[in-house]
Amino acid sequence: MAAGVLRWTADVGHGVVERLDCQLTPFLGGGRGCTSTPQVSIEVWALGVQSEELVYCHAKVMARVPCSAEVEWLGRSSHRPAAQRVRGLRCVAAPDSEAQGESVGTNLMTVAEALLGLISALLCFFEVGMIELEVMDDGSGRLGNFYANLGFSPVLHSNWETDKPRKSLWMAAAAVTIAKKSGPSSWIQSLVPVQFDPMVWLNDNLVKLWSERALGGRLPQWSWRVSWPSRAVLEMQVFPVTGSTDLLIDASINSRAGAVLQTPFELVYCRCKVQRQLKKVTLLWLGRQNFKGASVAIRGKQVYAVMGRSCSGTGENSRPQVTAAVGLLGTIVRVAAWFGVTTASMSVRDDGSGKLVSYFENFGFVTSTSKSESIDEETVSKCLCAPSDHIAQQCCPLEWGKKLFETEDLNRFAKQAFKSAHLLEESAYEAPNGRECMGGET
């Protein structure tokens, strides 16, 4: 069995269905060149006597924002229809009848309906909101009516913003609705272990998958247009370090607006070092390259909404906003978490005013007094630390977080290594005259 694959089996003692088998497989994908979307393949088999396959259902979780899923097939494996002897046979008690101990009349479901409800319940474990499926009807409309009776509604389906809606019939429903209507609770309880924590299992396996990518040197590189400023592009790349488990993550926003011959103009740049063995990501520089501060065109302008919420209000208007520079830091920290990072840190050169330290404390960083170091009579180096998941939530813009799971990986066919000789010590990124590692206001 491949690493990370989880398998369950349960004897349900049903008159028609003797056993349920389930397999969960985590992987990284996304399609259209994207390689960073966490996905889970969920397969469930309903088996009769002598392990005869009666019905098979396959769904795929796409852990984007928001999390969604597609039902790939409902019938039998290898794209076959359900077994003839259970097709249309209503023999499984619906959840409402099951709770009342009833098993007659209109409160019965087919095995296929029950299996779809079961897999919908499994999708709910992964916090899936909507389920979509393609109705491959022969033109009679009966299959569409079948799913409509279960609670599905027609939708215009497209996986990507640039896609045109597909002409075939797609239908969608809330996972929780289908689970409540068609998921036999006794089957769910028999199949899913009580101690199973789906998000912990998925996150642990994603760290392993990304670690395998790092060992092979196949790490992602992205480029996408940002909503502000106009005609600006965010570029990000993860570099492996030869002979080390450390990684470098570079990110920058470059503008072509008003530039001569369309030459990119750097607005802000951020570099971080990921120490996988220490589970820590450290900020090396935030400003522009060559120890310059962030461009005045974006400095101090809080325009990007993040996942975290402000102290007052609810809804979208309550989401705090951050600058492009802080957004770059939050996005890098979010990517670093894929490699098992739990702590974000930075070394701040304070001139005594405390403004820069206070600024980053607003996002959840705390000062580690044990790591403070006097540079000279007027400057003190202070180490700030925070949980990486908190910084990602407070600093990573919502729209950039979504782009990480949708944008083409420009490095998916290449292998690059950043030689350790090129990875300078953190002190090499200190600006002259003991200035902080952040280039002025951010």
Disulfide bonds with the S-S distance in Angstrom:
none
